Amino acid sequence: MDLHNLNPSSLKSRFTTRFLRALTEINARKPIASSSSPREIFQRYRRIKDAADTSMAYSVRSRRTWSKATLWRLRTPSHRRRLASFGRRSSLNKTRTTTTASHRGAVVVQITSRGGGLGVQLEELRELVPGGEAMDLCNLLDETAHYIKCLTTQVQVMRTIANLYSLE
Amino acid sequence: MLAAASSCYSTPLNSPPKLNLPVPKSMGMNSGVADFSADPGFAERAAKFSIFGSRSFNCRTTQFGPKDNGEIAACRFDPSAANVKLPRVSSSPAIKTLAANSQEESTVSKQHPEPGFKGPNSRKRKAAPKAKTNETSPSPSPNSSKVIKPNEASNEKRCKLSESNENENGSGKAVEEDANGSNTRAPEPPKDYIHVRARRGQATDSHSLAERVRREKISERMKLLQNLVPGCNKVTGKALMLNEIINYVQSLQRQVEFLSMKLATVNTSLDFNVESLMSKDVFQSNNTLQHPIFPVNSSAFLGHQSQQNPPLHGNITNGTMTQCSVDPLDSAICPKLNTHLPQINQFIKTVPQYPTFCEGDLETLVQMGFGQNQSQEMALHSQNFQGSNQVSDMKVEL
């Protein structure tokens, strides 16, 4: 395969560069030791995961709702998030009612039966896709498609990097 | 019958002053039409009129032919005159309403001259495909749909009467509906849609048109998603599709978590001695590949492994490298990592074919560094990544 076919401005390459930068930064901050406690490893895992999500959200050129929501979620601390979620509820469509539960900073939305039996799944999908709470079905499907595409890219890149690392 | 018809006609004509009262109110065409559409008995009267057959029509035309023509002519050139006519129409019995309807039709069509010729019968059908196209310009005014409604209702009852009129001006009305859809669409073959006749105002209602557009959009997006999500081609129906999509998104998210966990545990020194580690570690991981589902893969992997040690060049083509196209990445990653490129490249090219390698490698890591619980979690995680549709609620929570 031609190694030089990589499009320097493709989503994959953008994500890769950002993620690697973040990884090296994380490693530089706290180099892993053979005797790290599970807690440390967990912290590291969280940082890496956040870095991956952030770098993917940044790499999305056309600003998407899910990328904005991801960045917002990672930036604002949880107490501010809960306050903001009250304001967010008011922007929801009239076809939906909201509950007062807040789940990890995301607003769980109850959908009226206008969807015709799809309510439960739509709710699940809204929970899965970041920023999907305040969107109607049409846009939600659009966001889901883009989100899936970016997730697959992310998984590919991370798997490659992990393989590279794990070859020692 | 004829006498009755004539008498009906005579009375409104003989009492013009009564009818002048509503005129000063600024009645636009549309409000006049609104009277029509608000008239509950309109359809019934129209139906009754059609039952009479052509006799009464003839009588009407013979008796009031010149007058009607005059009226029509007046309407054509003076739309405001139509306003005068309309109140008379609304208060008159069925026959006159129909006559006025024809006038109003002509006036309406004259007021909305638009190109495009459509047959009258296909008007309702055309509304649907027009709405189907996504270039729906918002209907110019809700009034236009109201205008269409009584026209349509009446037209269905008496298509033959003013067919010539319609044909001439049918373009106007049809294109009013087109305004709801797209103006550039060619006449649709009638077989695309079930021609709904009986329901009044259903297809032309701006709400139902918009709903139809919305539904089309949604189904279009679902088709796109079907292409993205593997294994969705056999599934039909929104609910099942959504289930598949949800499963897939969940599995992708878990994969990200899993891989980030893996990265967190891996030794991060960038310059590492690859060759020695490769021979040792890889063989170790091969031996620990106890995944029951992929025995073939592991043996094939071992076979590849034996070939790996002598230096190779990219003859190992992976036709099934669908999971990750590693090669383009190497050029991006390698300059940054300063690792021994060629052997890693070759190795990595073979790796993606065998996803179990990840899990096997992780199992070694797990046995090295983690406790029992976590290894079980990881093992279960690895099972989930094989694209199975079992949705387990497990997350890696430590």
Interface residues (C-beta under 8 A of the other chain):
Chain A: M1 D2 L3 H4 N5 L6 N7 K12 S13 T16 T17 L20 L23 T24 N27 P31 I32 S34 P38 I41 F42 R44 Y45 R47 I48 K49 A52 D53 G117 L118 Q121 L122 E124 L125 L128 V129 L137 C138 L141 D142 T144 A145 Y147 I148 K149 L151 T152 Q154 V155 Q156 V157 M158 R159 T160 I161 A162 N163 L164 Y165 S166 L167 E168
Chain B: R214 K217 I218 R221 M222 L224 L225 L228 V229 K238 A239 L242 N243 I245 I246 Y248 V249 Q250 L252 Q253 Q255 V256 E257 L259 S260 M261 K262 L263 A264 T265 V266 N267 T268 S269 L270 F272 N273 V274 L277 M278 D281 V282 G314 T317 Q323 C324 S325 V326 D327 P328 L329 D330 S331 A332 I333 K336 L337 T339 I344 N345 F347 I348 K349 V351 P352 F357 C358 D361 L365 G369 F370 G371 Q374 L398
